[in-house]
Amino acid sequence: MKSYAKLNEFDILDLLNEYQSEMRKLKHKLGFVKDRITELEEAFEAIKKRKEKQNAQLFASGADENLDSDEDDELPEEMAMDGTEEDLKSPAPAKAVSKPVKAVKQAKKPRKKKQKPGRKPQPLSLWDQMIVDSVLEKGMPVISRDILASITEKAIAKNVYEGEEKTKVKLNQCLVKLTASNRKALYKVAYEGRGHAYAMPKWVNKQGELLENYKAPSKE
């Protein structure tokens, strides 16, 4: 508890929402990995069964060839008696055995890489849009307290206001979502006071730093 003593309620809610978001992502990744493991196990079993079937067919064909060769070695008794003594002594010329020609394997086509499942960017919700509009209307980075005051007025005008506490919870949930790496509808920027402010993407550079044209909010 001592490590969180310096945090205010907004900072704690930010952390809670961020950790809950990471937990949901981990659960999604775990489900994805389990599905891939199941697919690989099924593919392995299919290959194993196919090889066992091929080995059984090769064994059966080899047994048939051995049976045929044994029948050819046995000569009728009449043919053995008709031959001369020299014929019996001299071995019969061996028949040329033709070696089977191996079939040329066709080059396998490269498999197409499976695209990793990903979520399509979702449209902004009503509360998301009110927060973004509040930052745009200000024309400069805005701290969460000022955003709260702005969206409170907007929520009352739209008849969706349900009290201060629920509005604070909505604000923090939306800010975590809007600043997430897969959304980046808003950017966190340095603030002269404690904490940070929120800015539009066009107000920051590639490193996420505030451009010179936009001032940071003044210290309280």
Secondary structure, 3 states (H helix, E strand, C coil): CHHHCCCCHHHHHHHHHHHHHHHHHHHHHHHHHHHHHHHHHHHHHHHHHHHHHHHHHHHHHHHHHHHHHHHHHCCCHHHHHHCCHHHHHCCCCCCCCCCCCCCCCCCCCCCCCCCCCCCCCCCCCHHHHHHHHHHHHHCCCECHHHHHHHHHHHHHHCCCCCCHHHHHHHHHHHHHHHCCCCCCCCEEEECCCCCEEEECHHHECCCCCECCCCCCCCCC
